[in-house]
Structure formats: C-alpha cells, structure tokens
Amino acid sequence: MLVSEDYPWGKLLREYATYCAVGCINVAIFAALYYWLHGMDLSERFPAAAAWAIAYFVSSWQAHFLHRWLTFESPTGYTKSLTVMLTIYTVLWAISTASIAYFSDTLGYNHIYTWAANTAAFGFFAFLALRIFAFPLSDGRISRKERLEQYKERRRS
C-alpha cells in the first residue's frame, strides 16, 4: 500500500514535491538535449519522436542518480533500483515516444507543446512507479545524511 501510518499522505506529498523539484533539473537537461537533437533533424519523417527518444534515454541515467540521492529515502541497492527504474522508464519511453510521434509528427501539433504535455503527464506516472517498484517502502528508509555517511565510509575503505 502506498499510504500507511508509517508513510502518511503528508510524507507522500513532500516526496512528490521533492521529486518535482529534482525533476526540474532533469527536465532542464532533457529539454536542452531534446531541443538540440530536434534541430539536428535526425529523422526526416519523425524528427520530434527521434529527438524525444534519444533525449529521454540519456536523461534517464542522470534522473536515476538524482532521484536516488535526493528524492527517495530508500536503501534499495543501486543496481536493483537502476534496473527497475530503467525498466519503468523504458515502458514510459515507448508509450511517450509513440505519443509525441502521433501528436507532433502525424497530427502536426507544435513539438514544444507536445513535449511539455508529455513531460508533465509521464512525469507523474514515473513518480508513482518509482515509489512503488524502484524504491519500495518495504525496503525501509534511509535519510540523505545517512546515505552520505555510507558513501563516505565506502570511499575511505
């Protein structure tokens, strides 16, 4: 269950707010990559979809790093959370790439508006999937300070 006594609505909403704040960094990098790649005309028939697909994939790696350190207070192992996160992002990537190809490249909607709508819609779904599957509450919780201390200890060893 997503909300419980140990993880009330207030905590979920604070975590979502952090996700959105960290997501602004992710989105800025994603937007810059998308804009740059769209200008390169990677595909004659699907220029927006091609730029979206590549920028989404590249920015997913960076998003994992930031969300693991700043958003989710989960002790889930790096490899496990990365694998699950990339699986989630791959599913969302496929659906969102088809969406942007349809709305922008087929129907002719402005690719910036389509990009913004896709980013907002799929960002919320990503948060829920990451909280439930990549960084599950069943793994426990670890504060950012404790995570930093563990990192420092590993570096000293």
Rosetta silent file (secondary structure, phi, psi, omega in degrees, C-alpha in Angstrom):
SEQUENCE: MLVSEDYPWGKLLREYATYCAVGCINVAIFAALYYWLHGMDLSERFPAAAAWAIAYFVSSWQAHFLHRWLTFESPTGYTKSLTVMLTIYTVLWAISTASIAYFSDTLGYNHIYTWAANTAAFGFFAFLALRIFAFPLSDGRISRKERLEQYKERRRS
SCORE:     score description
SCORE:     0.000 S_00000001
   1 L     0.000  137.803 -176.011    0.000    0.000    0.000 S_00000001
   2 L   -73.502  -41.571 -178.940    1.342    3.414   -0.930 S_00000001
   3 L  -112.161  133.641 -179.677   -0.066    5.378    2.025 S_00000001
   4 L  -152.114 -175.391  176.199    0.020    3.989    5.584 S_00000001
   5 L   -62.549  -38.697 -179.478    0.645    5.038    9.184 S_00000001
   6 L   -76.542  -20.893 -178.158    4.391    4.839    8.578 S_00000001
   7 L  -137.882   78.692 -175.240    4.092    6.720    5.284 S_00000001
   8 L   -74.484  172.228  179.308    1.197    9.210    5.523 S_00000001
   9 H   -54.577  -40.328 -179.419   -0.213   11.455    2.794 S_00000001
  10 H   -59.017  -42.743  178.579    1.894   14.364    4.050 S_00000001
  11 H   -65.982  -42.876  178.162    5.110   12.399    3.522 S_00000001
  12 H   -60.008  -44.903 -179.116    3.962   11.275    0.068 S_00000001
  13 H   -67.256  -38.647  175.956    3.158   14.863   -0.938 S_00000001
  14 H   -64.214  -40.948  178.828    6.512   16.155    0.398 S_00000001
  15 H   -66.285  -38.246  177.224    8.306   13.418   -1.505 S_00000001
  16 H   -66.239  -38.194  176.960    6.356   14.286   -4.664 S_00000001
  17 H   -63.345  -41.636  176.354    7.293   17.955   -4.211 S_00000001
  18 H   -64.001  -42.898  177.615   10.961   16.927   -3.903 S_00000001
  19 H   -56.417  -44.630 -179.923   10.546   14.709   -6.964 S_00000001
  20 H   -66.051  -40.753  178.933    9.173   17.706   -8.887 S_00000001
  21 H   -64.612  -47.472  176.772   11.987   19.994   -7.698 S_00000001
  22 H   -64.766  -36.969  177.987   14.657   17.463   -8.626 S_00000001
  23 H   -60.052  -28.015  177.164   12.701   16.809  -11.782 S_00000001
  24 H   -61.544  -38.045  176.117   13.222   20.445  -12.793 S_00000001
  25 H   -65.655  -48.036  179.237   16.940   19.698  -13.093 S_00000001
  26 H   -58.731  -45.534 -177.811   16.186   16.531  -15.060 S_00000001
  27 H   -65.681  -38.044  178.442   13.715   18.356  -17.294 S_00000001
  28 H   -61.701  -44.054  178.495   16.147   21.199  -17.992 S_00000001
  29 H   -67.539  -43.863  178.125   18.781   18.739  -19.178 S_00000001
  30 H   -59.963  -44.944 -179.117   16.190   16.714  -21.073 S_00000001
  31 H   -63.243  -43.738  179.251   14.807   19.878  -22.735 S_00000001
  32 H   -61.835  -45.355  177.825   18.257   21.067  -23.784 S_00000001
  33 H   -62.201  -45.495 -179.495   19.069   17.672  -25.280 S_00000001
  34 H   -60.448  -48.397 -178.409   15.687   17.465  -26.994 S_00000001
  35 H   -60.781  -44.704 -179.574   15.948   20.946  -28.472 S_00000001
  36 H   -64.088  -46.737 -178.898   19.499   20.330  -29.697 S_00000001
  37 H   -68.344  -36.008  178.450   18.661   16.922  -31.181 S_00000001
  38 H   -62.872  -37.361  178.100   15.437   18.204  -32.789 S_00000001
  39 H   -67.765  -18.064 -179.521   17.481   20.840  -34.578 S_00000001
  40 L   -82.950   -8.387 -178.196   19.719   18.119  -36.000 S_00000001
  41 L    49.413   62.749 -177.692   16.812   16.560  -37.987 S_00000001
  42 L   -66.936  -27.717 -179.830   17.725   13.010  -37.010 S_00000001
  43 L  -138.389  131.510 -179.310   14.741   11.584  -38.872 S_00000001
  44 L   -68.489  -39.391 -176.071   13.029   13.063  -41.894 S_00000001
  45 L   -86.376  -35.175 -176.539    9.640   11.528  -41.098 S_00000001
  46 L  -128.551   64.903 -176.897    9.733   11.635  -37.261 S_00000001
  47 H   -65.167  -40.395 -179.668   12.051   14.448  -36.172 S_00000001
  48 H   -69.499  -43.255 -179.000   10.296   15.121  -32.860 S_00000001
  49 H   -64.852  -40.635  179.308    9.978   11.438  -31.950 S_00000001
  50 H   -63.847  -45.662  179.137   13.644   10.715  -32.757 S_00000001
  51 H   -64.340  -42.163  178.903   14.845   13.656  -30.661 S_00000001
  52 H   -60.007  -49.681 -175.290   12.468   12.693  -27.825 S_00000001
  53 H   -59.242  -45.922 -178.140   13.578    9.052  -27.782 S_00000001
  54 H   -70.342  -46.470 -178.936   17.292    9.806  -27.579 S_00000001
  55 H   -63.396  -38.140  179.062   16.997   12.682  -25.086 S_00000001
  56 H   -62.749  -46.863 -178.441   14.689   10.600  -22.876 S_00000001
  57 H   -62.219  -48.607 -178.583   17.109    7.683  -22.781 S_00000001
  58 H   -63.263  -44.563 -176.909   20.169    9.797  -21.977 S_00000001
  59 H   -72.750  -16.819  177.946   18.430   11.852  -19.304 S_00000001
  60 H   -63.914  -39.358  179.122   17.047    8.684  -17.625 S_00000001
  61 H   -63.261  -45.687  179.966   20.506    7.754  -16.336 S_00000001
  62 H   -65.722  -37.898  179.395   21.016   11.186  -14.855 S_00000001
  63 H   -62.864  -40.730  179.439   17.497   11.142  -13.362 S_00000001
  64 H   -59.409  -47.270 -179.197   18.213    7.881  -11.537 S_00000001
  65 H   -57.716  -49.149 -177.535   21.283    9.317   -9.888 S_00000001
  66 H   -68.492  -42.551 -179.649   19.492   12.449   -8.677 S_00000001
  67 H   -68.283  -35.834  178.517   16.303   10.716   -7.550 S_00000001
  68 H   -63.996  -42.101 -176.733   18.237    8.044   -5.684 S_00000001
  69 H   -82.819  -35.035 -170.254   20.260   10.642   -3.782 S_00000001
  70 H  -111.565  -29.354 -172.425   17.755   13.443   -3.336 S_00000001
  71 H   -94.385  -57.717 -170.609   14.166   12.259   -3.735 S_00000001
  72 L   -98.410  127.088  177.927   13.597    8.809   -2.307 S_00000001
  73 L   -89.028   65.573 -175.354   14.741    7.881    1.184 S_00000001
  74 L  -122.818  134.564  177.481   15.162    4.260    0.199 S_00000001
  75 L   -85.051   10.099  179.325   18.075    1.934    0.952 S_00000001
  76 L   -52.408  136.600 -178.517   17.336   -0.113   -2.176 S_00000001
  77 L   -58.913  152.245 -176.739   20.597   -1.160   -3.796 S_00000001
  78 H   -59.183  -50.317 -176.126   21.958    0.877   -6.687 S_00000001
  79 H   -63.812  -43.952  179.700   21.872   -1.916   -9.273 S_00000001
  80 H   -62.718  -48.137 -177.957   18.386   -3.071   -8.326 S_00000001
  81 H   -66.175  -36.502  178.272   16.922    0.444   -8.330 S_00000001
  82 H   -65.959  -44.275 -179.801   18.672    1.314  -11.617 S_00000001
  83 H   -62.006  -47.500 -179.639   17.421   -1.858  -13.296 S_00000001
  84 H   -66.303  -42.231 -179.654   13.847   -1.351  -12.125 S_00000001
  85 H   -62.749  -43.303  179.185   13.949    2.370  -12.930 S_00000001
  86 H   -66.634  -32.255  175.372   15.245    1.731  -16.445 S_00000001
  87 H   -65.404  -46.801  177.807   12.521   -0.872  -16.968 S_00000001
  88 H   -60.264  -48.237 -178.556    9.888    1.638  -15.852 S_00000001
  89 H   -65.265  -31.561  178.502   11.431    4.358  -17.977 S_00000001
  90 H   -66.439  -43.242  177.745   11.640    2.024  -20.981 S_00000001
  91 H   -62.511  -49.022  179.331    7.901    1.320  -20.813 S_00000001
  92 H   -65.317  -34.988  177.576    7.119    5.024  -20.387 S_00000001
  93 H   -60.405  -47.079 -178.892    9.676    5.868  -23.094 S_00000001
  94 H   -62.517  -46.714 -178.849    7.927    3.614  -25.626 S_00000001
  95 H   -66.608  -44.493 -177.001    4.470    4.990  -24.843 S_00000001
  96 H   -71.025  -32.232  176.711    5.589    8.628  -24.699 S_00000001
  97 H   -66.984  -41.879  175.978    7.633    8.348  -27.919 S_00000001
  98 H   -62.171  -39.126  179.723    4.566    6.957  -29.702 S_00000001
  99 H   -63.531  -46.904 -178.725    2.533    9.791  -28.196 S_00000001
 100 H   -70.228  -33.667  176.428    4.872   12.524  -29.373 S_00000001
 101 H   -63.247  -42.179 -179.056    5.185   10.894  -32.808 S_00000001
 102 H   -67.849  -53.580 -174.274    1.406   10.850  -33.124 S_00000001
 103 H   -72.525  -39.979 -175.477    0.646   14.337  -31.833 S_00000001
 104 H   -90.356  -51.783 -173.358    3.640   16.204  -33.208 S_00000001
 105 H   -82.828  -29.692 -178.536    4.825   14.321  -36.278 S_00000001
 106 H   -95.095  -51.185 -178.127    1.488   12.926  -37.505 S_00000001
 107 L   -83.710  -18.148  176.072   -1.127   15.476  -36.399 S_00000001
 108 L    86.969   14.759  176.010    1.245   18.420  -36.674 S_00000001
 109 L   -66.425  152.758  179.359    0.902   19.902  -33.194 S_00000001
 110 L   -55.480  128.659 -174.392    3.765   22.136  -32.103 S_00000001
 111 H   -67.359  -26.146  177.443    6.578   19.878  -30.917 S_00000001
 112 H   -72.086  -42.398  177.587    7.382   22.107  -27.896 S_00000001
 113 H   -65.078  -41.807  178.626    3.784   21.984  -26.631 S_00000001
 114 H   -64.420  -41.116  177.522    3.649   18.245  -27.199 S_00000001
 115 H   -59.372  -46.548 -178.366    6.974   17.843  -25.387 S_00000001
 116 H   -63.897  -44.072  179.787    5.664   19.837  -22.397 S_00000001
 117 H   -64.253  -44.044  178.015    2.390   17.889  -22.205 S_00000001
 118 H   -61.667  -44.621 -178.233    4.195   14.547  -22.453 S_00000001
 119 H   -60.895  -44.812 -179.688    6.724   15.553  -19.807 S_00000001
 120 H   -65.864  -47.425 -176.711    4.011   16.576  -17.330 S_00000001
 121 H   -66.285  -49.012 -175.744    1.808   13.532  -17.874 S_00000001
 122 H   -77.039  -20.202  175.944    4.507   10.901  -17.879 S_00000001
 123 H   -64.855  -41.571  179.008    6.407   12.540  -15.013 S_00000001
 124 H   -65.971  -44.336  177.970    3.557   11.862  -12.594 S_00000001
 125 H   -62.999  -36.482  178.434    3.253    8.234  -13.688 S_00000001
 126 H   -64.004  -42.632  178.887    7.007    7.840  -13.330 S_00000001
 127 H   -57.527  -49.534 -179.257    6.885    9.103   -9.740 S_00000001
 128 H   -61.053  -44.821 -179.055    4.239    6.567   -8.750 S_00000001
 129 H   -66.435  -39.794  179.069    6.029    3.687  -10.464 S_00000001
 130 H   -65.834  -43.507 -179.080    9.399    4.631   -8.967 S_00000001
 131 H   -63.597  -40.303 -175.767    7.986    4.936   -5.451 S_00000001
 132 H   -80.019  -41.493 -170.940    6.190    1.602   -5.691 S_00000001
 133 H  -108.227  -45.380 -175.787    8.699   -0.524   -7.623 S_00000001
 134 H   -80.668  -36.489 -179.034   12.202    1.017   -7.850 S_00000001
 135 L  -128.287   63.499 -172.909   12.352    2.492   -4.349 S_00000001
 136 L   -68.659  147.610  178.073    9.731    0.484   -2.430 S_00000001
 137 H   -64.561  -25.109 -179.567    8.785    1.330    1.117 S_00000001
 138 H   -65.172  -18.936  177.573    9.216   -2.344    2.002 S_00000001
 139 H   -79.909   -7.460 -178.743   12.998   -1.857    1.687 S_00000001
 140 L    97.336 -167.266 -179.255   12.918    0.591    4.591 S_00000001
 141 L  -135.191  150.499  175.761   14.090    4.187    4.750 S_00000001
 142 L  -142.322  134.324 -179.695   17.431    5.936    4.897 S_00000001
 143 L   -77.354  163.107  177.785   17.951    9.663    5.318 S_00000001
 144 H   -61.652  -37.296  179.579   20.074   11.688    2.922 S_00000001
 145 H   -64.848  -44.667  177.959   22.550   12.277    5.747 S_00000001
 146 H   -63.477  -39.749  178.517   22.841    8.540    6.462 S_00000001
 147 H   -62.908  -41.253  179.043   23.282    7.828    2.728 S_00000001
 148 H   -65.152  -40.923  177.727   26.067   10.408    2.547 S_00000001
 149 H   -62.517  -43.106  177.390   27.786    8.883    5.581 S_00000001
 150 H   -61.324  -41.049  178.794   27.615    5.425    3.997 S_00000001
 151 H   -62.391  -44.503  179.176   29.076    6.844    0.801 S_00000001
 152 H   -62.648  -40.089  178.699   31.937    8.474    2.704 S_00000001
 153 H   -62.369  -44.407  178.790   32.650    5.204    4.545 S_00000001
 154 H   -63.531  -36.325  179.140   32.843    3.266    1.282 S_00000001
 155 H   -67.679  -35.031  179.906   35.210    5.874   -0.148 S_00000001
 156 H   -71.990  -28.299 -175.726   37.511    5.591    2.894 S_00000001
 157 L   -75.403    0.000    0.000   37.685    1.792    2.641 S_00000001
